[in-house]
Amino acid sequence: MHDPLDIRHLRYFLAVAEAGSFSRAADRLGISQPSVSQQMRDLEAELRVSLFQRRGKRILLTPSGQVFQEHARAILRQLEHFLEELASEPGRSRGALHLGVVPILNVPLMPPLLGRFAAAHPGINLTVEEISSTEIETAIEEGRMDVGLGFLTRHSPNLHYERLCTDQFALIVSESHPWARRRTVQLSELHQQRLLQLPDSFVMRRMSDEICRKHKVRPRTVAEINAIGVLLRSLGPLQAAALMPSITLREREALKLKAIRLQGKSLDVEIGLLRLIDSDVNSAVGAFTALAKTIVPKLIQR
């Protein structure tokens, strides 16, 4: 009995899947097109499944190919981390860490986190990407990202969700808003009030919609804006409010906005880490997790 595939098969397969062509994949790999084609035929024969289908001149993945792609990415990423750790000096972490963070947390949390992490682990190369919670979950599952910092949906059975702290939804208004001097607002008062909203592709928007449903209120959406910075800067000119966690305003004092406390139920939002269930084998992920568990609660609560 012999192994059905090797690392070369994984690399060739991913190159073809990404290029959508055997010839373009061969160019990227620096080998001949017949060699790539033969390796893929061998791989399909060993696995006894079809991985590719032709649509005109383009090569697409079959359903089995899509499953194989997800696991191939994860296997190669884990192998890269393993080889980097083997080559590192004893007692000193090396390698790479690809981190995803939701937009609302990027400004208030990442600068202090990155500063401390880089000082403690200078041998680890960091890549930080600002994307939505849903995209973070998908990227981690597909092996394109190592760890995420965002809102805990607990949607995926393949991910480990670790709560670091909680925040609360508040009503964000400009200093010129009629309610700017109020200390609290009842959720029931938001019915037909002017709100700026994120699109429903954002987890935070779906959370705010659920809050409104539970309180049986229907605000008036003045505009949907997919960039948080632009949305916040538009609150004053549009004389509208936004329903967002209080941390939205952290490190954004120059915008002259105010977070008014809301009175209602189910206003808490969990903030934490997302990673693969078996990611503890990655020392870079472990190092970042340990630091985030110490630092993030202090940053939120200060």
N, C-alpha and C positions, 0 to 999 in steps of 0.2 A: 504494500500500500504506500502511495506517495502523496505528498501535498498537492492539492489541485491548483495552487497558484503561488506566485512569489511577488515580491515588492515591485518588480518590473511590470508585471501584469497590472497592478494597481495604478502605477504612474501612467502607463500607456492608455489604460481605460479612461482615466480622468482627463487626459489630454484630448482624447477623441470626443468625450462627452462635452467638454467645454468648447472645443473648436467646431463641433458639428460636422467634421470632415476628417477622413483618414489622411488625406494629403496635407491639410493644414496642421493636423496633429503631428505628422512626421516632420514637417518643417520646424515646428516648435521644439521637438525632441532632438532634432539633428540627426535623424536616421531616415532610411528609405521608407517610402509608402508601402511597398509590398511587405516589408518586415513588420510594420504596425498591423496591417491587415491580417497577416498570418498569426501574430501573437493574439489578436482578438478572436480569431477563429479557434485557436487552441484553448483560449480561456472559456469560450462558450461551450466547447466540447467537454472540457473538464468539469464545468459546473452543470452541464446538461440543461442549460436554459438559454433562451435568446435574449441578448442584452441590447441589441441595436435593431432598428428598423429604418428602411430607406423611404424618404419622402422627396421625390425628385432627386436633386443633387445633394440634399442635406441628410445627414445621419442623425436620427433621433433615438432616444432611449425608450425601450419597452418598459412596462410597469416593473418587471424584474430588474431591468437596468437602473431604474430610478432608486430602487431599494439598495442595489449594490453600490451605487454612487454615494449614497449617504454613509454607508458603513466604510467604504474605501477611504473617504475623506477623513473619517474619525480615526481609522487605523494608521494612516500615514502621519496624521498630526501627533498621535501618541508616540509613534516611533521616533519622530523628530525630537520630541521632548526627552525621550529616553536616551537618545544618542547625545543630546546636548548635556544631559546630566552626567553621563559617563565621562564626557570630556572635561567636565568642570573640576576645579580644584576641590579637594575634600573640605567640607564645611562651608563652602561658598556656592550659593545658588547661581545658576546661569541658565540661559535659554531665552525664550520669548513668551510674552503674555499678551493675548489679544482680548481686550476688554470692551464690552458694550455698555453704554450708559444711556438712560432715557434723558431726553432734552431738559426736563425740569430739574434734574439732579446734577447735570454736568457742571454748571457754573458754581453752585454753592459747595459741592462736595469734592469734585475731582482735583482742583489745584492743590489743596492741602494733602489729599490722599496720595497724589502722584509724587509730591515733594518728599514725603516721608518714605514712600516705597522705594523711590530711586536712591535715596540716601542709604537705606538699609540693604538694598539689593542692587548694587550698581552693575552686576553682571547680567541682569535680566532686561532684555529689550522690550519696551512697552509700545503697544499700538492701542489707541483709544478711539472708539467710533461712537458717535452720537446717533442712536437709532431708537425706534419704538420698542416697547416691551415685547410685542408679538414677533418682531424681526429678531430681537435678541434670542428669544426661545428657539426660533427656527435655526438661527446661525449656530447656536451651541449644539443643538441636536445633530446638525449636519457636519460638525467638526470644524466649522469655519471660525469659531470664536470659543474662547476658553471659559470665560466667566462674565456674568452680567450684573449690573447694579440698577435696580428698578423697582417696580411695583410687583408684589407677589400675587399672581393670578392662580397659581397651582393648577394650571390647565394640563400640563404634560406629565405623564407617569415616568418619563425618562429623565426628568430633571429633579435636582434637589433644591428646594426653596428654603432659605434660611432668613428668618426675620431678624433684622438688626434694630429696628425701632418703628414707631408709629408716628404719623402726623395726622392733622385733621383738615378736612376741606373748610375753606373760608370763602368769604365774598371779597374778591379783589376789586378795588375801585380807585379812581384817581382822586387827587385832593380837591378837584372841582366837582365831584359827584355830589348830588343832593344828600346822599347818606354818609358822606365822608366823615362826619363828626359822631356818628353813632358807634356805640361800643358793641352792640349785638344786633342781629337781625334774625327774625324767625324764618324758617324755611318756607312757611306758608306765604310770606310776603313776596316771594320771588315769582308768584304767578303773574304772567304777562309783563314781567320786568325785562328791560333790555339787557341781553347777554351777548358777549362775544364767545364763540365756541371753537374748540378744536374739531377737526373732522372725526367721524366715528371710527376711523381706523386707529385712533389713539385709545389706549386702555383708559387713560384718565378721563376722556370724554365719555366712554361707556360707563365708568364709575359715577360720574356726575349725573348722567341720564338716569341711572338706577336710583340715585338719591332722590331726584325729582319725582320719579314714579312712586317711590315709597311714601313720599309726602303729598302725592296727588297734586303737584303743581306743574304748570306748563309755561316756562319762561318764553319770551319772544326772542328768537335768535336773530340778531341784527346782521351778523356775518360769521362765516366759518373761515378760520385762518390757520394754516398748517405750520406756522412758525411761531413759537411761543414768544420770542422777543418782539416780533411785529405785533402780535396780538396785544401784549401788555402796553406797548407804545400807542396803540390805537384806542385804549380805553378812554382817555381824556377827550380826544377829538370826536369820538362817537358817542360820548356821554353814556357809556354802557359799563357793565360789570362783568366779572368772570368768576366762575365757580371752580376753584383750584385749591390744592393743598397749600398751607401757609408757607411752606419752604420755597414756594415759587418766588417770593420776594427777597430771599436771602441773597446778599451780594448784589442787589439791584436797587439800592437806595437812591441812585441818581434819577430813577424814573418817577420818583415822588408819588408812589402808590401806597395804598393802605390795605391791610387784611382785616376785615371785620369778622368777628367771631359769629358763627352761625349757631342757632339753637334748634336742635332737631335730633334725629336718631341716625345711626349707621353712617357717621361722618368720618370715622377713622379710616386711614389708608396705611397698609403695611409696606414698609420699605425694606429691601433686603437684597441678598445675593442669589443668583441663579447659576447653577453649574450642573454638569452631568453627574449622575448618581455615583459613578466610579471615578470621579475626577481627583480624588485624594491622592492618587498615585503621581499626580503632577505637582512637583514641589513649588513651582511658580504660583499655581492656583492656591495651594495651601498657604503660601506666604502672604498673598494678597488677601485671602479670606481672614487670616489671623489679624492683619492690620485693620481691615475694614470693621471687624467686630469690635475693635477697641476704639477706633476713631469716629466712625459714623454716628453712633448714638450721642457722643459728646457734641458733634457739630450740629445735629438736629436740635438738641435740647438747650444749647447755649442762648 
